[in-house]
Amino acid sequence: MIFEFTEIINNIFKFNYFPKAWKTAVVVPILKPGKDPTQPENYRPISLLSTLSKLTENFILDKLNEHLAENKILCPEQFGFRKSLTTTHQLLRLVEYITSGFEKGECTGAVFLDVQKAFDRVWIQGLIHKLIRYKTPPHLLQLLKSYLEERKFAVKIGNNISEAKIMRAGIPQGGKISPVLYSLYVNDIPKTHKTLLGLYADDTAILKKNENHKYTAAALNNI
């Protein structure tokens, strides 16, 4: 079986084609603790992806990360899913910024952005355009397009499963490549003068400090 899987992987990279059979996610709604089961918004959708797909994504991710690292593409403020960087490093960076303000008698304000259903809202063609703009090698670009386009999902409740439907937007929840693709998607986030930007995948923090707290608040309100 290992030999057969290796042959499949080699052919995927040879033809820059991601198998259609691996592009359908089975979505299982899980009720949130203590919530009313009659309300759809009280369910958390869990996407189940093909195991072979996830294994293959590891190899694709290695190629993509190699390109991003060699060309220093990801903005330095992004700490999510990057080698040698963790949430602890990003938190330390924010704490040092706030502490330095206290030492100078400055007031620090912050805006925290949480994009609802961030991965589900990614515009696929826009993401592909950014991959082109970041000069992704043609063979890798073609493979990523094959991976992203014409994906499907089906919903499973109990022993019943729905008909598979085409996904019009979004990147796979639980996909190995998805966090890095999302980081690329928001990589050109605007930066404001004399503010601190902190990113960790789809979580964003914007900090501003000044001796006058009203100025700090006004600056953050203008972002």
ABEGO torsion letter per residue (X at the ends): XAAAAAAAAAAAAAAGBBBAAAABBBBBBBBBBGBBAABAAABBBBBBBBAAAAAAAAAAAAAAAAAAAAAGABBAABABGBBGBBAAAAAAAAAAAAAAAAAAGBBBBBBBBBBBGAAAABBAAAAAAAAAAAGBBAAAAAAAAAAABGBBBBBBBEABBBBBBBBABEBBBGBAAAAAAAAAAAAABBBBBGBBBBBBEABBBBBBBBABAAAAAAAAAAX
